[in-house]
Amino acid sequence: MSRIGRKPIPVPAGVTVSIEPESVRVNGPKGELVERIHRDITVQQDGDTLTVSRPTDRGEHRALHGLSRSLIANMVVGVTDGYVKTLEIQGVGYRAALKGKDLELALGYSHPVSIKAPDGIEFEVPQPTRVIVKGINKQLVGEIAANIRKQRPPEPYKGKGIRYEGEYVARKVGKRA
């Protein structure tokens, strides 16, 4: 039996969960999230916990069991605490700035790179070399952070570029005479 799928999901106070035939809706202090769940997977609420169960031990049901439980648990965490990804910018002249709600990056190109903030995502720039991506949807926060990093990934010779906070960049030795 799936160890992840078997774990009950605690529902904190202030969070309401409504279970519909093929979807789960989670409301909390930070907002509302909806996720479609496969029709074979059942979600039950017992007081302040949610349990996810599967009908059989077939491979596809076993895979969906853990996945569904993780998605619902991520929604509960998202509407209570939210998710944060921090990016660091390294390089001479590389910097970030907010233009309204959107992010504008100077990354050594001949033009500034502008990234629009989709619904549910908020950018913060505490320093010109740090970008904080916040939101309640874990998948969307990670995807936007990855798109920002993709604009100028860290290069191995000087380490210039955009990296996640705490990310290790393997450095290479340059050419020798």
KAZITA-V430823 format. One record per residue. N is the residue number from 1. RES is the residue in one letter. PHI is phi in whole degrees, 0 to 359 (NA if undefined). NEAR is the number of other ideal C-beta (glycine too) atoms within 8 Angstrom. Layout:
N;RES;PHI;NEAR, N;RES;PHI;NEAR
This chain:
1;M;NA;4, 2;S;297;10, 3;R;290;6, 4;I;290;9, 5;G;296;14, 6;R;285;6, 7;K;297;7, 8;P;287;6, 9;I;259;12, 10;P;287;7, 11;V;252;10, 12;P;290;8, 13;A;296;4, 14;G;91;6, 15;V;247;13, 16;T;246;6, 17;V;240;12, 18;S;243;7, 19;I;255;8, 20;E;251;7, 21;P;310;4, 22;E;235;7, 23;S;208;9, 24;V;234;13, 25;R;245;11, 26;V;240;16, 27;N;250;10, 28;G;208;13, 29;P;296;6, 30;K;266;9, 31;G;151;9, 32;E;230;8, 33;L;231;11, 34;V;232;8, 35;E;226;10, 36;R;280;6, 37;I;243;12, 38;H;302;8, 39;R;296;6, 40;D;281;8, 41;I;273;13, 42;T;250;8, 43;V;241;12, 44;Q;233;8, 45;Q;250;9, 46;D;240;6, 47;G;68;4, 48;D;253;6, 49;T;225;10, 50;L;245;13, 51;T;236;9, 52;V;246;13, 53;S;225;9, 54;R;238;14, 55;P;282;6, 56;T;225;5, 57;D;260;5, 58;R;297;6, 59;G;305;5, 60;E;292;6, 61;H;292;13, 62;R;294;12, 63;A;293;8, 64;L;292;12, 65;H;298;15, 66;G;293;11, 67;L;298;8, 68;S;297;14, 69;R;297;14, 70;S;295;9, 71;L;297;10, 72;I;291;16, 73;A;297;9, 74;N;295;10, 75;M;294;12, 76;V;296;17, 77;V;295;10, 78;G;297;18, 79;V;281;15, 80;T;263;12, 81;D;257;6, 82;G;86;9, 83;Y;238;13, 84;V;224;8, 85;K;234;11, 86;T;249;10, 87;L;242;15, 88;E;247;11, 89;I;248;15, 90;Q;235;11, 91;G;142;11, 92;V;293;4, 93;G;83;6, 94;Y;276;15, 95;R;202;9, 96;A;235;13, 97;A;209;9, 98;L;268;11, 99;K;240;7, 100;G;72;4, 101;K;263;6, 102;D;271;11, 103;L;253;14, 104;E;240;12, 105;L;246;16, 106;A;255;11, 107;L;236;11, 108;G;85;8, 109;Y;274;6, 110;S;284;2, 111;H;219;4, 112;P;286;7, 113;V;261;10, 114;S;253;9, 115;I;237;13, 116;K;282;5, 117;A;271;9, 118;P;289;7, 119;D;301;3, 120;G;91;8, 121;I;242;12, 122;E;231;8, 123;F;257;14, 124;E;228;8, 125;V;231;12, 126;P;293;5, 127;Q;226;5, 128;P;298;8, 129;T;253;9, 130;R;227;12, 131;V;233;13, 132;I;246;12, 133;V;253;15, 134;K;237;11, 135;G;180;13, 136;I;259;10, 137;N;261;10, 138;K;302;9, 139;Q;295;7, 140;L;291;11, 141;V;298;15, 142;G;295;10, 143;E;292;8, 144;I;294;14, 145;A;299;12, 146;A;293;8, 147;N;293;9, 148;I;295;14, 149;R;297;12, 150;K;293;6, 151;Q;297;10, 152;R;201;11, 153;P;295;8, 154;P;294;11, 155;E;262;8, 156;P;281;8, 157;Y;272;7, 158;K;249;5, 159;G;82;10, 160;K;286;11, 161;G;135;12, 162;I;254;16, 163;R;225;12, 164;Y;290;10, 165;E;297;7, 166;G;83;4, 167;E;288;8, 168;Y;267;4, 169;V;251;8, 170;A;293;5, 171;R;264;7, 172;K;248;6, 173;V;278;4, 174;G;287;5, 175;K;289;3, 176;R;251;4, 177;A;284;2
